[in-house]
Each structure stands twice: as structure tokens, then as C-alpha cells.
Amino acid sequence: MTLALLAGLAWQAVSPEAAHHAQAGLAAKQQGKLAEAIVEFQKVTELAPDLAAGFVNLGAAYLDAHQYPAAIAPLKKALDLNPQLAGADQMLGMALLSAGYAAEAIPHLQQAPGALGIAELKTGHLPEAIVNLGAALKQQPNDPDLLYYLGRASGLFSKQIFDTLDTAFPDSARTHQALAENYAVLRQIPDAEKEYREALRLRPDTPGIHLALGQLYATASQWAKAEEQLRAETELQPGDAEAAYRLGAAYLEQGKIPEARTELERADRLQPGMPETLYSVGKAASLQGDLAAAQAAWTRVLALEKDSALAAQAHFGLAGIYRKQGKTNEAEREMSEFHRLQHQ
């Protein structure tokens, strides 16, 4: 950590000896000689016990050296001497959190959403942790620590909710649905099917259960059963793009090409610009011999996806179309892109 709290004016009111040790401490810190910096700043605090800047720099040096418990006392002293000292409050929060005092750290981390979210996670304030960690992740996308802690907070909160659901409503449709989803994750298909069926028995019109059961059957390549459930979901929720897409994919797997194309194009109208839907629209159109529609769909896929497996398949499909049209150069270009993506 770095703080610019030792400007020259901060040392004008102290003895030359204290100022000398302060400058030596700053020089050592800048050179990465943290043990030397700590010794020098300790001398400053002894020679100028009323100077907040001396204590905050000692605390900062301890933090840089990852000596978190040792940083706490000088940072508290700095804030006692000057409660408005810039940066000291947040540094104290970081020292407390890193030393394991998460609850005590929280009041000092209000301006640091990432650290605050971690402290809230450690103290069991899961909804608040999720909010703050999410806000921090927006500022620092793809930070592995933030991703880990947000995932952990979300997982624990989800478990807490489902435990409450199971305890308070053990015989509800949603409890059976939650159990089914857990079994599905574990690939225990018969148990998952049983729980989904029980959920539907209790509440046949519950949105999402037919969809989930249909996806379970699709995972097991039981396409006729998947079609039945997915069709039921589209009847319950005709405006659900995912249900329409999944039903179209089930039709496609069974060779029911006209039905597949109808549902897939409907899914695209409901939620335009989904690459998976567009790729499947192109596949259905190609199987019907409508090369212009297939080309248009796969070109749209490539406008959205550049380096994914789906992009590779779109390039492969376009290569086939161009070969049929006698466009050798274009076909070779698409195959080249397909092979490039295959070997990434």
C-alpha cells in the first residue's frame, strides 16, 4: 500500500532527528526494504508520539510487509490522533480483516466494497456481501479473488435459502423442484425425474418445472420425453424464449425439421440475437434446403461470436453452403477459420 502522508510540511513541527528517521523510512520503503522502513518509522513514533503521520506510515509499512496484526495498533493510534487522516481508516479495516477481525473491520471498509463484501461474507451477512462484491466486480472485472468470494457468498446464500425452504415447506412443489435440481447436478437422473414428477403432481402449472424436466430428458438423450415436457412448458409460457429454443432443439434431434424451424424462429423473435438459437435456425434451414436462410443465420452467429466452438460450427456450415454454390475461395476461407478455431 502507498500513501502520500509524509509531505515535507508534516515534518516541520518535529525535531530534526525525527525528520531524519522519517525520510530514511520513506527511502527504505520506496526501495522495498520494509524491515528497515519499519525500524525507522518506529523511531519516528517514539520521537514524535503526537504525530499521526508517523503512526500511519508505520502501519502502512507493516501492511506492505504482510504483518497485519502488527499494523493494527499504529493505525488505531493514528486515527486517535487525527480521525480525519486520509486513507488511515480504510487501511485499518484492511489490517483488521487480514488479521481475522472481520466484524471489527466492517465500519472501516465502507469505501472499499470488495473488502467490505469479504468481511460481510465472513460474518454471515450474505445478502450484503453479494451486493458489495458484485459492485466491486463491476469496478474490477475478472478479478479472481472477487470472483471466488462472490461465488462463495452466492453459494452459501443459495444453500441457506434452500435449507429454509426444505425446513419450512418440506412438501411444497418448489422443495421437490430444488431436490430434483440437486439430483440433476449429480447426474442422478431417476431421482431427479422422481422429484420433478412429484413437483408437477403437487402443482401442474408451476412455471419452469416442465422446462427443467425436459432438459433432464435431453441430457439423457430421451428426446421424445423431452419434447413432451418442453411442449407443455411452451403452452404454459408461450412467451418464454428458452422454452421455445429447447423445444426446437428437441424437434431437431428427432429429425422433425419443419417443427424445429418453426419453434427456433419463434425463439429468435422472442429473444433476438442469441447465438445458440441462430445456429440452430441455420441448421434447420439448411436441412430444409433453404441455403439462403441458413447462410443468413450463420452469418449472424459470426457477427456475435468470434472465437467460440459455436463460431467454428458456423464457419463449417458456411463452408458447406459455399461449396454447394461453387464458391471455392469462400469455402476454403471458411474451412480455414473452422480449423483455426478447432486448434485454439
N, C-alpha and C positions, 0 to 999 in steps of 0.2 A: 504494500500500500504506500502511496505517496501523498503527502500533504505539504502545502506551501505555507506552513505556520511559523516558520522561523525567519521571517524577513528581518532585515537589519535593524529596523526600528524596535523590534521586540526585545532586542538585547541592549539597547541604550541605557536602560534603567538598572542593569545588573553590573556586577563587578567585572573588570577585565578578565579575571580568571574564569568566571562562569561563561563569559562570551567566548573565550578561547576554547573551552571544552565543548561549547555548543557548535562552533564552527568545525571542530575536529570530528564531532559526532556526525554532522551533516556530510562531511567529506567521506568519512568511513562508510556511511550508509549508501552514498552515491556509488562507491566502489564495490558495494556488495559485501563489505566487511562488517557484518551485522553484529558479531560478538564485540568488536571494538566500538561500534556505534552505541551499543547498549551500555558499555562501561562509561563512555563519555557522557551520555545523557543522564546516567545515574549520578555522576558528579555534578551535573548542572542542577538536578533537583535537590542535591544536598547543599549546594552553594546558594541557590535561589529558590527556597521552598515555597514562595508565594507566586512563582511564575508558572501559569497554566501551560504555556507553550513547551516548557521543559518536560512536563509530565506527559503531554500528549505525544511528543516526539519519542519519548521513551516507550510509551505504549505502542506507537506505530512501529518502532524497531522490533519490539517483541512479536508483533503480528507478522512482520515480514520474515522473522526467524521461525514462525510457526510455534512460538512459545505462548500459546493462547492463554492458559491460566495466569501466567506472569504478566500479561498485558492488562488484566482487569483492574488491578489496584491503581496503577498510574493513570489510567484513563478515567476512573471514577474520581480520583483526586483532581485531575484537570477540570472535570465538569463541576466539581465542588467549588473550585477557584473561579471558574468562568463558565456558567451554564450555557452561554451563547456561543461557545467556541466552535467554529465551523468544522464539521466533519467528525468531531470527537464523539458525539452521541452515537452516530452510526458505527464508528469503529468499536465503541464499547459493546454495541449489540453484536457485532461480528465476533468479538472476543468471547463474549458470554455464550453465544451459540456454538462456537467451535470448541469451547471447553465443556459443553454439555448442559449449560444452564439455559435451556430453550425458553422456559416460561419467563425468566427474568430478562431475556434478550428482547422479547416482543415489543415492549414500549420504546425501545431504542432503534427499531428497524422499520419505522413507519414510512420512511422514504426509500426503502430498499425492498421492493416487492418480492424478489426472488428469495432473499434471505428470510424475509418475514414469512413467506409461504412455507419454507423449510421448518422454521420454528413452530408455526401453527400445525404442521403435519406431526412434528414430534410431540406436541402437547395434545394431540387428538382433536384439534379444531379443523376437521377435514373440509367442510364446505368453504371456509375462509381460505384454507390453504390452496384449494383448487383455483379459486378466483385469483389469488395473488400470484401463484405460479404460472397461471395462464397469461396474466398481464406481463410478467417478466419474460415469458417465452416469446411474446409478440415483439418485445424490445430486443431479444437475443435469440432469434430463430436458430433451431438446430443445436442449441447448447446441450451437450449430453447430460450434464448434471440436472438441468431444469427438466429435460425430458424424462429422466429417471424419476425424479421426485414427483412430477406431475402424474406420471403413470402410477406410481405407488399410492399417492393420495387418492387418485380416482379409483384404483382397485380396492383400497381399503374402504372407501366410502360406499362403493357398489356392494361390497360384501356386507357392510353394516346395514344397508337398506334391505338387501335380500334376507339377511338374518331376521330383521324386524318383520318383513313380510311373512316369512315362514313361521315365526313365533305367533304373530298376531292373527294371521289369516291362513292357517295350515291347509284348509280345504278349499281355498279360492282357486279360480281358474288361473290367475296370474302366478300363484305359487307353483302350480303344476307346470306352467309355462317356463318359469325360471329353472325348475328342476330339469325340465326337458332340455333347455339350453345348455345346462352344465353337462348333462349326459352327451349331448351332441358334440361339445368341445372335446370330450374324452373319446369320441368315436364309438360310443356305446349305443348303436342305432336302435336295437329293440327297446331298451329302457327309455330312450328319448321319445320314440314313437308312442310308447305306452303313456307317457306323461302328457304329450301333446294331445293325444286322443282323449284323455281324461279332462284336460282343459276345455276341449271342444264340447265334450259331453255336458260340462257344467255351464258353459257359455258359448253356444254355437256361433254367435255373431260377433265374437271378440275380434277386433281388427288385429291382423298380424300373425295370428296363430296358424291359419291355413298357409300363409306365406312361409312361415318358418318350417312347418311340416313338409311343405312342397320342396323346400331347399334341402331338407334332410333326405328326402327320397332322391332328389337329384344327385346329392353327394354319393348315394349308394347306387346310382345309375338305374333306379327304378322309375323310368320315365313316365310310364302310364299312370302310376300313382302320383308322381309329381304333378303331371298335367291336371289330374282331378282336383288336387288341393289348390293349385295355383289358379285354376279357373274359378274355384269357389272364392278365392281372395279377390279376384278382379270383379266378381259380382258384388261382393261386399264393398269394395273400394275401387270403383271404375276410374277414379282419378289418380290412382297410385301408379307412378311410372315404373317403379321397381317390380311390382306385381305383373304389369304388362310385359316388361322385358323378360322376367323369369318364365312366364308362360310361353312367350315367343321362343325362348331358347329351348324349352321342353318340346315344343312342336318341332323345332328344327332338328333336335336329336332323334326324333321319331320319323323324320322324313316327311312331315306334314308341312310342306313348303308354303302353299298359299296361306294357311292359317298362321304359320310362323311370321310371314312377312306382314300380314295384317296387324298382328299384335306388336311386332317390333316397330313398325312405322307409327303405331299409336303411342308406344312408349316414347318415341323420339318427339312426337308432337307434345306430349305431356311434359317432358323434360328435355328440351333440345340440347344438343352438344355433348352428350355422354358418349365417350369413345367406344365403350363396350357395346352399347346399343347400335351405334353407327356401323361398327364392324359386322355385327350380326345381320343388320339390314342389308349390307353389301353382300354377305354370304347368301342370304335368302334370295336376293335379286339375281345373283349370279347363277344359282341353281335353277332359277326360272328362265334363264337365258336372257335376262334383261341386263345386258352388259353396261349400258349407259348409266342405269341407276346404280349398279354395283360400283362402277368407276367413280361416280359422284360421291357415294357414301364413303368409300375407302380414301378418297382424296380429302374428304372432311376429317377422317380419322387422323391423317398425317398433318393436317393443319393444327390439330390439338396435341398429338403425341409425336415426339421426335425420336426418342431412343429406347422405347419400351418394346417388350415382346409383342404387344398388340400392333405397334408400328411395323415391326418386322413382318407380321402376318398380312398387314395391309399392303406392304410392298410386294409380297409374294403373290397376293391376289391380283394386284395391278399388272404384275409381270405376265400372268396368265392371260389377262384380257388383251394386253398389247400384242402378245404372240398370236392370239386368235385374229387380231386386226392386221397382222402383218407388219407391225411397227417394231422391227427388230432392235433398233437402237434404244427405244424406250423400254422394251422388255429387258434388255441387258442392264440398263441403268437401274431398274427396279430390283432385279436379281442381285446386282452388286450391293445395293443398300440392304437387301434381305440378309446376304451373307455377312456383311459388316456387323449388323446388329446381332446376328446369331453368335458371333465370336467375340462379343464385348466381354 
